[in-house]
């Protein structure tokens, strides 16, 4: 059962032979089953390839390229490849031709030679084996030339298990084979072992009755001299040990605690399958009422919710999920410090994140389901899944979390509305460390420029701050006209001014930062000088690397020893790719001279505002644990200090550690705004 597994499911329509009803649904169902961690256990999105192609735009070239790429990708990591072809099939001689969108009836040259393609895949170096599923008319003709395979590049040192849904001279109907196959793989077999071998699956499909009128065939080839165990299609959900991987470390630990807490429970063995989980719950529920019993039942219900959520995300109806997306969404959804962030990847990461959110995330008075529901809502929002999608609604209903889900989507809508408008005020007209004679202001609506204005000002701090208030007044009037709040003010300035200016403290009757989140940006990114033309592309790469950071540490802290050696530090920071932001443990006396280098090396730079202040360990921990709340958390820390809350914070103890820090935060939103200016560089015109 060890070793990686990759999958490729292709459901191609052929308009020349007529569109097949339900083909796409059947392909997705089979793909979801093959990639579910408790069933097929295949990677949903193998590196460098796709795992699902379906519809009426899948061409012959697409099919052939996808199979070859899948075989090469599996060979690179020594994986078993499970490949499925669903659609129309055409017999020609003793061969089977799979019909794609550009295939034509009675024209083999326009179709895919299945036997030849499988033979090529089998001869791929490193491939641990191929399981092929063919649900077409005349599927029995799909068997490759096994004599040729035996004399190929690998000299037969390979394995094939081929499952065919019709005889060589038969037609296939309604995708019965693949639908029945999915049913068998999901339900499992009471008489089988831990995994479902191809021969057992074929017998079960025949016995099911769902393919009456079609011959279900199987062909095997095994010449592998060092194969890592027999080929299998799925874990057997009915076997006691079949789904051991369903529970990760957190789930297994909490389950053991729950079972041990109820002395009356007779269960002593490990729980490895969903069926066992239900049995354990029944045993615990039968125990005498007690606080321990109530807590144990709550844990068991959470584990059941975890399995249901893994099932939902395993066949997610939106854009493909990736490890990076799961980590980013986890960081945003988790309501408090993470004691040990999941370090896994792929389907294991999916399971571990869900278990952590249900069983370890700080609740702060919320229902246990709240962090998980927020996680799913955020994934839906980020991958184009509508709130009323049946799969998501059905999942919430099954967990009794419909209202929680509604609340989560409502919070997302409110947050989107609050962040719809952004005022950008730039001091890029400044020269060196002098104050500018004008400010440029843009009001962004959903990331697009809604309006812009120029504000002349006196070339000093007082003149700039006076017109900063005027820019806010101008933008507030525009915001009122579209009935949307203006919460975010982004102030961009050259490095020397960023060192000595706190724009959030601008006073126009009240502090600018009292009711607005003021974020500092580096104005040189708007129109980079010639010697820094590369800074924005580098910043984008660094942000991507930071987002993928598996250990939750996104800052590299520089001490006094490092900042004292200016030339050596510059060579180090700019000498290679960056995977973390830059933070200073102290404020160097020459910060004004070195800040440009720090900003060029990293899109996010932090430093203490006071030369006597040293950043404590507690501040670093707070930054790591609350990274998903930044940069807004700095703004809230400043307000806490103004109101006298100190380190207690109004709602988050420890936030006060951020108040002595300054931060330039050139995130993806700012870099996208700066990209707007790039279109004007070719003709010499400027949007300003």
C-alpha atoms as one frame of an Amber mdcrd trajectory, in Angstrom:
protein
   0.000   0.000   0.000   3.004   2.273   0.120   4.256   4.501  -2.660   2.793
   7.458  -4.538  -0.257   7.085  -6.764  -1.267   9.371  -9.624  -4.550   9.456
 -11.524  -5.758  10.711 -14.897  -9.447  10.548 -15.813 -10.475  11.585 -19.321
 -14.112  11.923 -20.349 -14.043  13.189 -23.934 -17.163  13.993 -25.926 -17.215
  13.266 -29.666 -19.842  15.455 -31.393 -19.500  13.449 -34.613 -20.869  10.373
 -32.821 -23.302  12.258 -30.583 -22.883  13.729 -27.115 -23.123  11.296 -24.199
 -25.507  12.322 -21.427 -23.868  12.498 -18.008 -20.344  11.843 -19.281 -18.816
  14.768 -17.400 -20.601  13.804 -14.163 -19.427  10.205 -14.479 -15.831  11.320
 -15.116 -15.859  13.652 -12.118 -17.349  10.983  -9.862 -14.672   8.483 -10.845
 -11.956  11.121 -10.484 -13.239  12.097  -7.050 -13.214   8.472  -5.927  -9.742
   7.743  -7.278  -8.285  10.856  -5.636 -10.129  10.554  -2.321  -7.569   9.717
   0.398  -9.839   7.044   1.913 -10.514   5.405  -1.474  -8.161   5.554  -4.473
  -5.498   7.519  -2.606  -4.169   9.167  -5.775  -2.760  12.678  -5.930  -5.515
  14.984  -7.134  -3.148  17.349  -8.911   0.211  15.683  -9.618   3.056  18.183
 -10.070   3.291  19.417 -13.632   0.132  17.719 -14.882  -3.628  17.471 -14.737
  -5.692  14.635 -13.339  -9.089  15.337 -14.956 -10.026  16.234 -18.537 -13.624
  16.169 -19.681 -16.047  17.849 -22.040 -16.516  18.581 -25.718 -13.222  20.456
 -26.165 -10.863  17.601 -25.353  -9.041  16.849 -28.598  -7.114  13.780 -29.720
  -3.867  15.680 -29.126  -5.048  16.654 -25.630  -5.720  13.009 -24.733  -2.393
  11.750 -26.017  -0.421  14.583 -24.429  -2.181  14.160 -21.081  -1.527  10.405
 -20.919   2.108  10.832 -21.863   2.610  13.648 -19.360   0.887  11.625 -16.641
   3.102   8.620 -17.344   6.266  10.730 -17.272   5.177  12.484 -14.087   4.407
   9.185 -12.372   7.688   7.740 -13.600   9.634  10.637 -12.118   8.431   9.751
  -8.606   8.004   5.989  -8.987   4.211   6.205  -8.796   1.456   3.893  -9.940
  -0.665   5.568 -12.639  -4.413   4.980 -12.716  -5.743   6.166 -16.074  -9.411
   6.046 -17.124 -10.935   6.677 -20.568 -14.685   7.350 -20.715 -16.567   8.138
 -23.911 -17.064   6.805 -27.411 -14.897   3.975 -28.695 -14.411   2.772 -32.251
 -13.128  -0.672 -33.234 -10.710  -0.962 -36.146  -9.256  -4.390 -36.729  -8.238
  -5.669 -33.314  -7.603  -2.204 -31.936  -9.675   0.301 -29.960  -9.727   3.970
 -30.916 -10.864   6.463 -28.290 -12.918   9.259 -29.838 -12.164  12.861 -28.889
 -13.846  16.142 -29.810 -12.072  16.324 -33.185 -12.390  12.610 -34.021 -14.559
  11.483 -36.925 -16.508   8.283 -37.406 -14.690   5.574 -39.372 -11.474   7.599
 -39.380  -8.900   5.979 -37.081  -6.300   8.631 -37.882  -8.449  11.211 -36.096
  -8.802   9.119 -32.929  -6.562   7.827 -30.136  -4.993   4.373 -30.545  -5.585
   3.145 -26.985  -3.448   0.008 -27.120  -0.458   1.842 -28.548  -0.765   4.663
 -26.005  -0.977   2.223 -23.088   2.070   0.354 -24.385   4.040   3.603 -24.465
   2.951   4.433 -20.927   3.958   0.982 -19.670   7.430   1.447 -21.127   8.016
   4.657 -19.133  11.084   4.390 -16.928  10.346   4.547 -13.199   6.610   3.938
 -13.511   5.522   1.494 -10.778   2.584   0.194 -12.779  -0.509   1.147 -14.754
  -4.143   0.499 -13.905  -6.296   1.356 -16.919 -10.085   1.697 -16.890 -11.850
   1.831 -20.241 -15.582   2.553 -20.440 -16.365   2.758 -24.152 -17.974   0.649
 -26.823 -15.648  -2.162 -27.969 -13.497  -1.680 -24.854 -12.279  -5.274 -25.108
 -10.028  -4.173 -27.972  -8.000  -1.919 -25.615  -5.441  -4.605 -24.702  -1.992
  -3.434 -25.866   0.483  -5.643 -27.699   1.944  -7.360 -24.638   4.605  -9.092
 -26.741   5.831  -5.663 -27.781   5.778  -4.557 -24.126   7.928  -7.563 -23.178
  10.515  -6.509 -25.757  10.306  -2.781 -25.090  12.676  -0.361 -23.398  12.013
  -1.914 -19.991  12.097  -5.479 -21.323   8.740  -6.206 -19.700   9.795  -4.947
 -16.244   6.416  -3.305 -15.745   2.851  -4.021 -14.628  -0.613  -3.524 -16.110
  -4.111  -4.164 -14.844  -6.688  -3.299 -17.520 -10.418  -3.149 -16.720 -12.768
  -2.961 -19.715 -16.490  -2.223 -19.622 -17.580  -4.070 -22.792 -16.512  -6.858
 -25.113 -14.550  -6.295 -28.301 -17.708  -6.535 -30.424 -20.106  -4.967 -27.922
 -21.547  -1.556 -27.426 -21.599   0.098 -24.001 -24.529   2.032 -22.612 -25.022
   4.930 -20.216 -21.501   4.679 -18.771 -22.797   1.804 -16.674 -19.356   0.363
 -16.093 -17.742   3.481 -14.622 -20.827   4.298 -12.546 -20.967   0.801 -11.070
 -17.209   0.844 -10.550 -17.505   4.033  -8.487 -20.253   2.434  -6.417 -18.115
  -0.628  -5.656 -15.023   1.419  -4.828 -16.934   3.707  -2.472 -18.921   0.994
  -0.685 -16.084  -1.507  -0.372 -16.296  -5.286  -0.176 -16.915  -7.248   2.989
 -15.012 -10.274   1.680 -11.938  -8.371   0.445  -8.792  -7.378   2.272  -7.403
  -4.001   3.175  -7.308  -2.958  -0.475  -9.502  -3.714  -3.461  -7.596  -5.696
  -6.053  -8.668  -5.387  -9.708  -9.914  -8.992  -9.897 -12.144  -8.533  -6.828
 -13.487  -5.270  -8.210 -14.338  -6.821 -11.574 -16.229  -9.649  -9.877 -18.110
  -7.167  -7.696 -19.065  -5.050 -10.717 -20.356  -8.137 -12.497 -22.335  -9.246
  -9.430 -23.828  -5.785  -8.848 -26.140  -5.997 -11.844 -25.522  -2.450 -12.972
 -23.801  -3.569 -16.167 -26.279  -6.192 -17.383 -25.850  -6.768 -21.103 -22.162
  -5.858 -21.142 -19.176  -8.137 -20.669 -16.792  -6.833 -18.004 -13.272  -7.890
 -18.938  -9.893  -7.792 -17.228  -6.380  -8.214 -18.591  -3.225  -8.477 -16.476
   0.477  -8.234 -17.204   3.123  -8.437 -14.493   6.764  -8.611 -15.388   7.974
  -6.316 -12.617  10.887  -7.869 -10.783  10.864  -5.456  -7.858   7.275  -4.205
  -7.708   6.258  -2.533  -4.399   3.329  -4.872  -3.762   0.305  -5.794  -5.878
  -1.718  -3.239  -7.804  -4.924  -2.064  -6.135  -7.733   0.267  -7.082  -8.883
   1.612  -3.723  -8.730   1.098   0.006 -11.512  -1.156   1.209 -13.846   0.925
   3.356 -15.285  -2.252   4.915 -11.973  -3.567   6.172 -11.116  -2.698   9.810
  -7.677  -1.339   8.913  -8.506   0.006   5.459  -8.814   3.659   6.325  -6.034
   4.067   8.836  -4.841   7.125   6.944  -8.215   8.767   7.520  -6.955  10.053
  10.854  -3.829  12.133  11.152  -1.781  12.742  14.270  -4.228  15.187  15.837
  -7.267  13.033  15.083  -5.651   9.872  16.371  -4.491  11.560  19.594  -7.893
  13.079  20.344  -9.671   9.820  19.556  -7.436   7.914  21.960  -8.126  10.508
  24.691 -11.868  10.342  24.062 -12.007   6.562  24.265  -9.819   6.480  27.396
 -11.982   9.101  29.107 -15.027   6.805  29.197 -14.147   3.787  31.317 -17.355
   1.976  30.422 -16.447   1.880  26.741 -15.355  -1.696  25.882 -13.466  -0.565
  22.789  -9.730  -1.077  23.163  -8.400  -1.391  19.620  -7.413   1.374  17.194
 -10.071   3.033  15.094  -9.086   2.985  11.438 -12.277   3.204   9.385 -15.373
   5.367   9.293 -17.513   2.369  10.197 -15.389   1.793  13.300 -15.818   5.425
  14.271 -19.591   5.025  14.276 -19.267   1.838  16.336 -17.076   3.559  18.916
 -19.548   6.416  19.167 -22.360   3.971  19.849 -20.289   2.359  22.593 -19.457
   5.701  24.194 -23.068   6.866  23.931 -24.155   3.749  25.835 -21.956   4.673
  28.800 -23.384   6.339  31.892 -23.921  10.098  31.493 -20.962  12.144  32.731
 -18.941  15.198  31.702 -16.282  12.853  30.293 -18.894  11.072  28.175 -20.241
  14.377  26.853 -16.735  15.537  25.953 -15.875  12.223  24.279 -19.050  12.330
  22.191 -18.180  15.858  21.113 -14.738  14.690  19.966 -16.233  11.752  18.061
 -18.733  14.047  16.369 -15.851  16.322  15.394 -13.985  13.383  13.863 -17.088
  12.458  11.905 -17.303  16.058  10.706 -13.642  15.828   9.664 -14.335  12.770
   7.506 -17.314  14.480   5.889 -15.236  17.569   5.170 -12.393  15.572   3.659
 -15.001  13.950   1.410 -16.338  17.368   0.362 -12.920  18.815  -0.405 -11.759
  15.616  -2.079 -14.301  16.268  -4.843 -14.288  20.056  -4.547 -16.557  21.748
  -7.109 -14.339  24.816  -7.549 -10.882  25.586  -8.875  -8.234  22.975  -7.955
  -7.018  23.010  -4.359  -3.277  23.202  -3.783  -1.105  22.817  -0.704  -0.275
  26.518  -0.818  -3.926  27.523  -0.985  -4.781  25.194   1.912  -2.009  26.685
   4.076  -2.980  30.273   3.298  -6.649  29.614   3.977  -5.824  27.734   7.175
  -3.799  30.702   8.440  -6.704  33.036   7.758  -9.392  30.790   9.253  -7.566
  29.713  12.411  -8.809  32.044  15.172  -5.696  32.050  17.332  -2.030  31.087
  17.656  -1.097  27.795  16.018   0.858  25.554  18.382   2.311  23.396  15.577
   1.097  24.133  12.032   0.588  21.072   9.818   3.797  20.388   7.913   2.352
  17.810   5.532   1.323  18.351   1.926  -1.254  17.165  -0.581  -4.124  15.065
   0.722  -2.394  14.582   4.087  -2.303  18.350   4.541  -6.014  18.531   3.724
  -6.794  16.002   6.457  -4.401  17.540   8.996  -5.732  21.073   8.507  -9.327
  19.935   8.995  -8.484  17.970  12.133  -6.563  20.913  13.606  -9.403  23.353
  12.964 -11.917  21.022  14.595  -9.863  19.688  17.478  -7.066  22.113  18.343
  -7.983  25.605  17.147  -8.719  28.050  19.996 -12.482  28.591  20.088 -12.766
  31.789  22.163 -16.415  31.116  22.964 -17.338  29.952  19.469 -18.960  26.701
  18.408 -16.469  23.968  17.559 -17.574  24.076  13.925 -16.901  27.817  13.522
 -13.220  27.703  12.394 -13.913  24.831   9.988 -16.939  26.559   8.475 -14.877
  29.736   8.034 -12.198  27.633   6.320 -14.668  26.104   3.860 -16.310  29.484
   3.169 -12.901  31.047   2.491 -11.982  28.203   0.133 -15.292  28.652  -1.660
 -14.740  32.399  -1.955 -11.218  31.909  -3.282 -12.017  29.167  -5.809 -15.211
  30.482  -7.337 -17.719  28.278  -5.504 -21.060  30.006  -4.965 -22.624  29.930
  -1.471 -25.654  28.032  -2.810 -23.631  25.222  -4.416 -25.511  21.977  -3.590
 -22.389  20.083  -2.472 -21.448  22.790   0.031 -25.018  23.247   1.241 -25.451
  19.490   1.658 -22.231  19.279   3.655 -23.370  22.047   6.005 -26.822  20.504
   6.423 -25.277  17.136   7.298 -23.253  18.786  10.065 -26.055  20.987  11.345
 -24.013  24.029  10.358 -26.212  25.776   7.794 -26.553  28.946   9.888 -22.821
  28.892  10.674 -22.114  28.720   6.943 -24.542  31.548   6.228 -22.808  33.639
   8.902 -19.384  32.873   7.430 -20.451  33.940   3.942 -22.069  37.066   5.395
 -18.798  37.988   7.152 -16.952  37.480   3.889 -19.433  39.733   2.086 -19.019
  42.412   4.778 -15.238  42.129   4.608 -15.336  42.385   0.824 -17.539  45.472
   1.091 -15.249  47.044   3.697 -12.216  46.467   1.480 -13.922  47.505  -1.745
 -12.579  51.072  -1.643  -8.944  52.016  -1.007  -7.409  55.461  -1.017  -3.815
  55.555  -2.265  -1.835  58.713  -1.574   1.673  58.819  -3.007   4.617  61.095
  -2.279   6.642  59.767  -5.219   7.183  63.349  -6.426   9.597  63.788  -3.525
  13.287  64.031  -4.342  15.661  62.267  -1.965  14.767  62.995   1.634  12.893
  66.199   0.821   9.149  66.585   1.153   7.265  66.804  -2.177   5.403  69.798
  -3.593   2.414  67.678  -4.625   0.560  64.501  -3.655  -1.031  62.096  -6.116
  -4.211  60.374  -4.949  -6.205  57.511  -6.414  -9.462  55.992  -5.231  -9.521
  52.293  -6.050 -12.815  50.433  -6.346 -12.339  46.682  -6.288  -8.737  47.162
  -7.367  -9.646  49.366 -10.337  -8.934  53.102 -10.430 -12.238  54.908  -9.978
 -10.855  58.439  -9.851  -7.608  60.325  -9.302  -6.587  63.784  -8.163  -3.463
  65.887  -7.644  -2.995  67.958  -4.493  -0.425  70.769  -4.407   1.219  71.132
  -1.008   3.925  72.973   0.846   7.267  71.068   0.697   7.297  70.203   4.382
   5.629  67.780   6.734   2.881  70.206   7.743   2.035  70.917   4.102   1.936
  67.224   3.208  -0.247  66.283   6.178  -2.636  69.158   5.469  -3.214  67.894
   1.946  -3.352  64.276   3.125  -6.461  65.322   5.052  -7.794  67.026   1.907
  -7.243  63.831  -0.083  -9.198  61.854   2.499 -12.044  64.373   2.310 -12.068
  64.096  -1.500 -12.130  60.293  -1.383 -14.792  60.210   1.348 -17.159  62.221
  -0.832 -16.661  59.783  -3.694 -17.209  56.858  -1.304 -20.469  58.355  -0.085
 -21.657  58.664  -3.690 -21.343  54.901  -4.171 -22.605  54.111  -0.648 -19.490
  52.154   0.323 -17.230  52.606   3.375 -13.670  53.861   3.020 -11.555  51.996
   5.567  -8.113  51.605   3.983  -5.682  54.464   3.359  -2.371  53.510   1.745
   0.428  56.046   1.976   3.375  55.554  -0.367   6.606  57.428   0.253  10.320
  57.240  -0.573  12.503  55.294   1.844  13.992  58.332   3.667  10.527  59.681
   4.521   9.253  56.262   5.601  12.003  56.201   8.226  10.969  59.389  10.000
   7.233  59.833   9.362   4.136  58.284  10.975   1.314  59.253   8.581  -1.339
  57.514  10.714  -0.792  60.261  13.294  -1.710  63.010  10.811  -4.106  65.305
  12.686  -6.936  67.010  10.811  -9.181  67.318  13.873  -8.689  63.645  14.679
  -5.912  61.202  13.918  -6.001  59.689  10.434  -5.478  56.232  11.919  -8.295
  56.553  14.456 -10.932  55.250  12.031  -8.841  54.188   9.042  -6.288  51.444
   8.564  -3.170  53.258   7.358  -0.707  51.041   5.504   2.777  52.183   4.481
   3.976  51.464   0.952   7.251  52.145  -0.848   6.602  54.713  -3.564   9.599
  53.652  -5.688   7.579  50.617  -6.765   5.191  52.877  -8.710   7.844  53.872
 -11.228  11.087  52.122 -10.261  14.305  53.988 -11.000  16.512  52.493 -13.677
  18.880  50.826 -11.229  15.918  49.124  -9.497  13.824  48.143 -12.539  13.591
  44.540 -11.247  12.217  45.138  -7.742   8.534  44.418  -8.387   9.069  41.078
 -10.110  11.392  40.056  -7.295   8.800  41.126  -4.725   6.114  39.014  -6.411
   8.360  35.955  -6.314   9.171  36.550  -2.653   5.485  36.890  -1.713   4.725
  33.586  -3.439   7.537  31.883  -1.538   6.340  33.366   1.757   2.800  32.133
   1.082   4.121  28.592   0.620   6.192  28.705   3.825   5.375  25.391   5.582
   6.653  26.218   9.088   4.729  29.448   9.648   7.882  31.596  10.008   7.713
  34.365   7.428  10.322  36.815   8.722  14.113  36.724   8.858  15.305  38.750
  11.845  18.547  40.684  11.468  20.624  41.556  14.511  23.013  44.411  15.207
  25.999  42.392  14.002  24.443  41.988  10.580  23.145  45.531  10.139  26.535
  46.957  11.065  28.130  45.303   8.017  26.258  47.263   5.332  28.038  45.964
   2.220  28.013  42.342   3.364  24.342  42.602   4.263  23.476  44.055   0.855
  25.306  41.218  -0.911  23.501  38.683   1.230  20.020  40.160   0.801  20.287
  40.696  -2.934  22.513  37.766  -3.788  19.745  35.213  -4.226  16.018  34.504
  -4.001  14.141  35.579  -0.885  11.679  33.270   0.874  10.982  35.489   3.899
  10.418  39.122   4.734  13.053  41.181   6.547  12.748  42.384  10.141  15.276
  44.252  12.271  15.785  43.402  15.929  16.821  47.012  16.590  16.796  50.369
  14.775  20.241  51.157  13.335  21.392  54.775  13.411  22.012  54.548   9.658
  18.564  53.084   8.859  17.794  55.904   6.422  20.818  54.903   4.340  20.055
  51.178   4.280  16.228  51.075   4.045  16.242  51.219   0.239  18.370  48.056
   0.166  16.033  46.326   2.616  12.953  47.302   0.576  14.585  46.249  -2.687
  15.338  42.849  -1.212  11.926  42.207   0.342   8.346  43.441  -0.136   7.808
  43.435   3.648  10.214  45.163   6.037   9.791  45.747   9.801  11.862  47.736
  12.281  11.508  49.315  15.754  10.681  52.999  15.736  12.862  53.679  18.800
  16.643  53.230  18.758  16.532  51.993  22.361  13.897  49.342  21.690  14.815
  45.700  21.108  12.104  43.490  19.660  11.226  40.846  22.286  10.661  37.181
  21.528   6.988  37.603  22.430   6.570  40.103  19.571   8.085  37.665  17.084
   5.766  34.903  18.265   2.772  37.196  17.991   3.719  38.127  14.430   4.068
  34.480  13.392   0.813  33.440  15.045  -1.242  36.371  13.708   0.338  36.799
  10.310  -3.041  36.425   8.601  -4.247  39.575  10.415  -1.401  41.763   9.145
  -0.931  44.559   8.265  -4.236  45.582   9.867  -3.070  44.314  13.249  -0.425
  47.067  13.334  -3.164  49.670  12.898  -5.163  48.155  15.752  -2.038  48.101
  17.952  -1.479  51.806  17.340  -5.102  52.544  18.293  -4.729  50.470  21.455
  -1.693  52.534  22.424  -3.522  55.804  21.786  -6.430  54.618  23.948  -4.108
  53.454  26.748  -4.707  49.709  26.369  -0.986  48.978  26.367   0.059  45.340
  25.915  -3.338  44.006  26.931  -5.009  45.000  23.658  -8.715  45.570  23.428
  -9.424  42.050  22.166  -6.061  40.286  21.636  -3.568  40.145  24.543  -0.041
  40.651  23.304  -0.957  42.918  20.407   0.742  45.803  22.171   4.103  44.313
  21.191   3.409  45.579  17.666   2.896  49.222  18.652   6.644  50.119  18.737
   7.166  48.578  15.273   7.035  50.189  11.845   6.173  48.169   8.766   6.312
  48.764   5.037   3.889  46.263   3.563   4.117  45.936  -0.221   1.700  43.041
  -0.646   0.140  41.585  -3.801  -2.538  44.308  -3.876   0.086  47.050  -3.936
   2.165  45.290  -6.575  -0.942  44.893  -8.719  -1.632  48.620  -8.404   1.956
  49.329  -9.413   1.508  47.073 -12.443  -1.088  49.576 -13.693   1.731  52.042
 -14.324   3.762  49.578 -16.380   1.401  49.908 -19.368   2.436  53.535 -19.726
   6.166  52.993 -19.773   6.376  51.914 -23.425   5.041  55.158 -24.913   6.510
  57.482 -22.355   3.159  58.617 -21.002   2.342  58.509 -17.335  -0.999  57.778
 -15.623  -0.082  60.373 -13.038
